[in-house]
Amino acid sequence: MSKIIDETEAERHRAKMEKRKAVQDAEIAEKTVEKGLLIIHTGTGKGKSTAAFGLALRMLGRGRRVGVIQFIKGAWHSAERDALETFGDQVVWHTMGEGFTWDTQDLKRDVAAAERAWNKACELMADPTLALLILDELNIALRYDYLDLRAVISTLAARRPDLHVVITGRNAKPDLIAAADLVTDMTLVKHHFKAGVKAQPGIEF
Amino acid sequence: MSKIIDETEAERHRAKMEKRKAVQDAEIAEKTVEKGLLIIHTGTGKGKSTAAFGLALRMLGRGRRVGVIQFIKGAWHSAERDALETFGDQVVWHTMGEGFTWDTQDLKRDVAAAERAWNKACELMADPTLALLILDELNIALRYDYLDLRAVISTLAARRPDLHVVITGRNAKPDLIAAADLVTDMTLVKHHFKAGVKAQPGIEF
C-alpha cells in the first residue's frame, strides 16, 4: 500500500510543518514552571487507574519512587500490583479498601476503611523519597462523603511542592477539579461489556 | 474528621447496596464472551499512551508478553521504555517513528517510516506468544493518510482472535472506531501547560 507523493505535496507539507514547529517551539519556551502536579483521572470510561499506573511506570523509569494507595479496591487480585513488585522498594503499595461498596454493604466499615486509607496517604505525602503518589479511587470515597472534601483539599494543597499526586475515580468533585493542575475525563465512547464480553485477565484485572 | 453514622443511615445504605449488588451480579452473569479486544485511546487529553502502558503493566503482571510499536515518537528518550526493559523478553519494543511530523518536515520520510512501522506491526500480530500489542500513535499516521485506512482495518480484523490490540493517538478515524470493541476519549478538562508549567520528567516523558 505504498503511497505516491508528488513534489508539490511534499513541499506544501514541509512549509506547513515548518510553521507548526515554530508555534510549538514558542509554546514550549513560554512554559518555565516546574511543580508537583495534582492530577485527576475521572469519567465513566476505562483508563483512569490504568493511566495512573502508566504514569507510575514512567516515573519508575526515571529511577524515582512511587506510592500507591487503593481506597476502594482490595478484595481481589491485582495484576498491576504483581507487575510493580518487579521494581522492589521503588514502589510502596497499600491496599486499604475492602472492595466495592455494594460488596461490603456496610457504611461504617466503608467509612472506617476510607479514613485509614487517608491517614496512610497523609503519611506517604510526608515521605520525601516519593516522587509520585497515586490515590486510586479516592473520588469514590469523596463521592459517598466517606471523607471530608475540604479537609482533603487543604491537606493536598499543603503537601510538599515537588510531589505529584494522581487521584482516580468517577464523579470527581467540582471543588477538587478546581484545585487540580491537570484533569482528564476518560469518556466512554464504546465498551465491550455492552456486547457481552466478560472481564478478561490482563485487561480488566 | 471521623464521621458520625446513625443506624437508620447505615441500614438505608445497606439496603441500597444490596440492590446494587444484585444488579451488578446479574450484569456480570450476562457477559460470557472472551475475545481479543481492539481498543482505542483517542481525544485531546493526556493519558492515551499512558493508559496503554498501564495495560501493558497489567498484562505483564499476568506473566504474558507485550509488543509495542511507536509510529511517530522516536527522536527522544522514553522513560516508560526504560521501565519496561525491567521485564526482559516479556516486552518487544520497536520505535519506528522519527519524531513529530513538525520536526521531520519531510512527508516522504514520514510515510516511509509509517509503512515500516506497519510492516513491523503485521509481523508482531503473527507472533502467537504476544497477548497484547500496542500501536502507539497509529492514529496520527492514519490521520495524515500515511497509511491506507481500509487496509489497516482489514488486517486488524483478520488478526488471531485472542490478541488484544491498543491503538493510541488523537483524531481516531470514525471507521476505525466503528471496528473497535472499546473506545475511550481522553477528554481534556484542564491542562497545566496552559498555566505555564513545563513538561517534567516522569510525567510527560
Interface residues (C-beta under 8 A of the other chain):
Chain A: M1 S2 K3 I5 E9 A10 H13 R14 M17 E18 R20 K21 Q24 E27 I28 E30 K31 T32 V33 E34 K35 L37 I40 H41 T42 G43 G45 K46 G47 S49 T50 A51 A52 F53 G54 L55 A56 L57 R58 M59 L60 G61 R62 R64 S78 A79 E80 R81 D82 A83 L84 T86 F87 F100 T101 W102 D103 T104 Q105 D106 L107 K108 V111 E115 A131 L132 D145 Y146 L147 D148 A151 H164 I177 A180 D181 L182 V183 T184 D185 M186 T187 L188 V189 K190 H191 H192 F193 A195 G196 V197 K198 A199 Q200 P201 G202 I203 F205
Chain B: M1 S2 K3 I5 E9 A10 H13 R14 M17 E18 R20 K21 Q24 E27 I28 E30 K31 T32 V33 E34 K35 L37 I40 H41 T42 G43 G45 K46 G47 S49 T50 A51 A52 F53 G54 L55 A56 L57 R58 M59 L60 G61 R62 R64 S78 A79 E80 R81 D82 A83 L84 T86 F87 F100 T101 W102 D103 T104 Q105 D106 L107 K108 V111 E115 A131 L132 D145 Y146 L147 D148 A151 H164 I177 A180 D181 L182 V183 T184 D185 M186 T187 L188 V189 K190 H191 H192 F193 A195 G196 V197 K198 A199 Q200 P201 G202 I203 F205
